[in-house]
Amino acid sequence: MSNKQALAADDSLPKKKLDLIPVFLIPVLALLVLPLYHLLSAGSTADWATATIAGIGMGLIIFLVASGFSLVFGLMDVLNFGHGIFVTLGAYFGVTFLAPMQSWYEDPQSIALNLLALAAAAGLGMLVTAVIGLVFERVIVRPVYGAHLTQILVTSGGLIVAGELCIVFWGPDTLPLLPAPSLTGALTIGNFAVEKFRLMTLVVGIVLFLIMQLLLNRTKLGLLIRAGVQDREMVEALGYKVKFLFVAVFAAGAALASLGGTFFGIFMNGAGVGLGPAMMINIFIVIIIAGMGSVGGALIASIMVGITANFTGSLFPNLQAFSSIALMCLIILWRPQGLYPVAKR
């Protein structure tokens, strides 16, 4: 693509004013809950702040998975109900690749070795899962492009088959996947405490979001991806093979889901075949709230789902499973297309 073509393509993308209203929903939601901590749980502002940070950390784990799913649908028009298997694989690969680095990962004297072992295991898991994602796309997804009902059936079947293969390789029992010593416990400042592991997921999630935004908005590849989301025919008319973009985005989405799966497995203290499918409920809710194809919307929606579930679990435990669905219904009543819809279908 020449510079003139790139500029023309960029100009052809819809220019939207920055809508900050959804961003403010996060602090508004958190502040609305603050009085309830004093009235219903005899808690303090510090308890509320701790729950808020913990919810954001959980939300950013959800975001790692949801962002890839959102881009895959936005660019490829694929409803991949098998996306959860990449989460499951991330947790299993976390167990597998941490095993030879166990002495580093469990060293109570070295935070650096703990984090290095975790980063290496997560990175290897992302790489292998990306390759598996390529196979999944080629064998299962590619034959059903453009047929949503068939996609749902076929990818759901792929999820079941892949789950059974996981049982063959790793067994039916949940494998222990515990946080490193340096990520165990909480950092305490006065009456305020935040779990170290959730704080780490918060930092990693924000950094990856910034990298994705930089990639999508400041690089030629990002321009092609955004153009493909808006108008695939235009990108093809410029001489680019859109299917290669499809494959790259699908592999990247699988890798991000793997990272989210590694973190989610540590959060749940184990890797099991049901880990991914269980997480996919929240992923679908996030995608509906965010708007199809929106990475920024996925970030906001993930944080909202994370803090809503955390607040409800603290104040009304019996309603925790319902809280995310209720949030989704309220958002859809307000904005039927989601917070930041990008994909036009």
N, C-alpha and C positions, 0 to 999 in steps of 0.2 A: 504494500500500500504506500503510495507516494504521500508526501506531506499534504498536498492539496486534497487528495482523497481522504486522508485521515481527518483533516479539518472539516471537510464536507460531511463525513460520516458523523463526526462529533456534533456538528451543527444540526444534523438531522435528528439527533436524540432530543426528546422533549426537555425543555428547560423549565424546571419547577422551582418555585420559591421554597426556601427552607421552611418547613413546617415544624415548629418547636412544640406545638401542643402535646403530641404524644410523649416527648421527652419529659415534660413537666408532670406527666401522669405518675411517674415513679416516685418523686418526692411527695406529691399530693397523696398517693396511696399510702405511703409510709407514715405521713403525718396524721392521716385520718385514723390510723390504728393506735397511735401513741396514747390517747386517753383510755383506750380499752385495756392497756397494760396496767394502768393504775386502778381502774374500776373492777376488772374481772379477775386479774391474776395476782394482785398485790405486788406487782412487779415495779421496777423503777425505770427511769429513762435509760439507764445503762443496759438493762435487760432488753429493752426495745432496740437500742442501738446494736447490741450483740446479735439479736435475731435478724435485724436488717442486713448487716454485713454477711451473716451466714446465708441468708436468702439470696443475696447478690452472688455470692460464691457458687451456690448451687445453680443459680440461673445461668452463670457463665459456662458451667459444664454442659447444660442443656444447649446453650448457644453454639458450642463447638460442633454439636451434631446437627442442629437445626440450620445453621448457615449453609452447610454443604447440601442438605436436602432442598433448601430454598433455591439455591443456584441451579441445581440439577433440574428442578421443575421449571424455573424461569427460562433457562436456555434450551432444555431438551424436551420440555412438555411431557415429562415422564413422572408418573406417580409411582415411586419406588417403595412399595410396602415392605420390601426386603431390606431397607436401609438399616434396620436394627441389627442385622447380622454383623455389620461392620463394628457396631458398638460392642457386641459380644466378643468378636475377634480381638478388639483392642484390649479388653480385659484379660482374655486368655493369653495373648502375646505378652502382656505385661508380666503375667506369672512366669511364662516360659523364658523370656529374655532377662528377667531379673534374677533367675535362679543361678546362672554362672557368676553374677555380680553381687551375690548375696552378702558377702563380707563387706563390700562397699556400702550397699544399701542399708545394712543394719548396723553400721559403725556408729556408736553413740557419741563418738568424739569428733566427728567430722561432718559438718553440714555440707561442705563442698562435695565430698564423696557420695553422700546420700543423694544430692540433687543431680550429680553427674550420672550416677547409675540409673536414676529415674528417667533423666532426659535421654540417655542412650537406649534404654528399653522402650520408651514411648516412641522415639524416633524410628527404631527398627520395626516396631509394630506398625507405625504409619506407613513405612515403605512397603512392607509385605502386604498389608491390607490394601494399599493402592494397587498393587499388582493383582490381587484377588478381585478388586473392584473392576479392573480392566476385563478380566475373564467373565465376571458377572454381567458386565455391560454387553460384551460380545455374544455370549451364549444365551442369556436370558432376556435382556432388555432390548437389544437391537432388533430382533424379529418382530417386536410388537410396538414399534414407534407409531404414535398417532392413534392408538386404540386404548383409551383409558381403562375401560372395563377389563379388557384382556390384560393390560399391564398390572392391574390390581390382583387379578387371579394368578398370573404367572409369577410375579415378584413375591406374592405371599407364598406360593409353592416353593419358590427358590429359598425363601426364609426358612421354611420347614425342613427342606432337604439339607441346607447348609447347617442348620441347628443339629440335625441328626449326625452329620459328619463331625461336628464339634464334639459330640458325645463319643464318637468312635475314637477320636484322637486324644481327648482329655478326660473322658469318663463322665458318668452322669452326676457325680458329686461336685458340690461347690468347692473350688480350690481357694485356699486362703491368699488374700492379697491385702496386706496390712500397710499402713503408712510408715514411712521411714521414721526413726527416732526423732530426727530434727523437725518432722512435720506432725508429731504427736503432741497433744495438749493445746494450750491456748496462750496467746500473748495477752498479758494483763496490764492495763494502764488505769490505775485507780480502781473504780468499780466496773470499768469497761473491759470486756474480754472478747477475743475473736480467735476462733480455731486457726491454727497455723496452716493446716491443709487447705481450708477454704480461702484463706488469704492468698495462698499460692495460686489457686485456681482463678481467683479474681485477677491477679496480676497477669497470668498467662492468657486468660480470655481477652483482657483489654489489649494486650500487646498483639495478639493474633488478629483482633478486629482492626486495629490500626494498620497492620500489614496488609490485610485484605482490602481496606479502603484505599491504601496507597497503590496497591496492585491494580485495583479496578478503575481508579480515577486518574492515575498518573503514568500508566504504561500503555504501550501499544496493544499488548495482550488484553489488558483490562478494557480498552476501547472496543476491541473486537467482541469481547464477551458481552459488554453492555449493549453494543449494537445488535448482537445476536439475540439478546433477550427481547429487545424492542422490535426487531425486524430481521428475521433470519434470511429472508430472500434478498435483502439489500446486501448483506455480507457476502452471500454467495455470488451476487452479481458483480461484486468487486474482485472476484477471482479467488476467494478463500474457501478452503474446505471446512465447512461448518462441522462436519462429523468429527474432525480432529479436535475442534474446540469441545465438542460433546464429550469425547473420550477424556480429554484433559480435565474438564470440570468434574466428570464423574469420578475419576481417580482421586482428585483433590477432595471431593466430598467424602469419599470413603476414608481417606487418610485423616481428615478432621474428625469423622465419626469414631475412628480408632483411638485418637487421642482422648476424645470425650469418654470413650469406653474404658480406657486405662484409668482415668481419673474417677469415673463413676464406680469402677470396680474397687478402687482404693477406698472411696467413700463408703461403699457397702461392705468393705472388709472381705470381699471374695469375688471370684469370677465363676459365673454359672451360665448355662445356656439360655436361661430366661431373662438375663440382664438387659439385653437389647430390646426385645419386644416390650418389656415393662416400661422402658424409657420412651418408646415410640409414642405412647399415649400423649405425653407432654409435648413431644416434638410436633405432632399433628396440631395440637392446640396452639402452639407457638406460631406455626406457619400460617394458620388461619387468622390469628390476631395480627401478625406482622404484615400480611399482604404477600402474595406469591412473588417470589423473585427478589425480595428486599433483604439485603444483609443487615442494613441499619435497623429496619423494622424487626428483624429476627433478634437483634441484640436487645432492643427495648422490650419486646414481648417476652423474651427469655428471662430477663431480670424481673419483670412483673409477675410472671408465673412462679419464679423462684421465691420471691418475697411473700407472695400471696399464700403459697403452700406452707412456707415456714411460719408466717404469722398465724394461719389457721391451725396448724399443728400445735402451736403453743397455747392458743386461746380456746379453740374449739376442735379438739382432736378428732371427734366423730365426723366432722365436716371437711376434713383435709382433702379427701379424695374428690369431693364435689367442688371445692373452691376454684380450681383451675377452669373447670367447665363453666361455672357461674361467671368468672371473669371473662371468658371467651364470649359468652352470650351477651354480656353487657357491652363489650367492645363492638361486636357485630351489629348490635342494635344501633350503635352510634355511627360506626363506619362499616357498612356492609362489605366493602372491598378490602378491609384491613387497614392498619395504620399507614403503611406506605406501599400501596400496590404498585408493582413495576410491570410484571408480565401481563400482557394483553391477550386474553383468550376469548 
